[in-house]
Amino acid sequence: MLSISKDYLVAALGQKEADEIVHYADNRTVTITKIAQAIFEAGQDDELKQKYGSNRKQRRGKDNG
C-alpha cells in the first residue's frame, strides 16, 4: 500500500512534492495513504476539473493561484 501511494503522489504531484510529503509524514504508511486518498478524491471533484482541467498537463499549464 505504501508503494502504491507513493507512486500515486509522484504521478499526481511530481517527484519533489511527493518526496516532501513522504518526509513530512515520516514515511508512515497510514498517513501517506490517507494523503494520497485525499488528493485522489479532490481530483475527482467536478468543480476542480472545470477550474483546472481533467489531466495533469492541463492543471500544470493553468494559473493555479
C-alpha positions in Angstrom: 0.0 0.0 0.0 2.9 2.4 0.8 4.5 1.8 -2.6 1.2 2.4 -4.5 0.5 5.6 -2.5 4.0 6.9 -3.1 3.7 6.1 -6.8 0.4 7.9 -7.0 1.8 11.0 -5.2 4.6 11.2 -7.7 2.2 10.8 -10.6 -0.2 13.4 -9.2 2.2 16.0 -7.8 5.7 15.3 -9.1 8.7 13.8 -7.5 9.8 16.8 -5.4 6.4 17.4 -3.9 5.9 13.6 -3.3 9.3 13.4 -1.5 8.4 16.4 0.7 5.1 14.7 1.7 6.8 11.4 2.5 9.4 13.2 4.5 6.8 15.2 6.4 4.7 12.1 7.1 7.9 10.4 8.4 7.3 7.6 5.9 4.2 6.3 7.8 2.1 4.1 5.6 -1.3 5.1 7.1 -0.5 8.9 6.8 0.8 8.7 3.3 -2.1 6.5 2.2 -4.6 9.0 3.7 -2.9 11.9 2.0 -2.9 10.1 -1.4 -6.5 9.2 -0.9 -7.5 12.8 -0.1 -5.6 14.1 -3.2 -7.3 11.5 -5.4 -10.8 12.3 -4.1 -10.2 16.0 -4.5 -9.1 15.4 -8.1 -12.4 13.6 -8.8 -14.4 16.8 -7.8 -16.2 18.2 -10.8 -15.6 21.8 -9.7 -11.8 21.3 -9.7 -12.0 19.6 -13.1 -13.8 22.6 -14.5 -11.3 25.1 -13.0 -8.0 23.2 -13.6 -8.7 20.7 -16.3 -9.0 16.9 -16.2 -5.4 15.9 -16.8 -2.1 16.8 -15.2 -0.8 18.8 -18.2 -3.9 20.9 -18.3 -3.7 21.6 -14.5 0.0 22.4 -14.5 -0.5 24.7 -17.5 -3.2 26.9 -15.9 -2.8 29.6 -13.3 -3.5 27.7 -10.1 -3.0 30.7 -7.9 
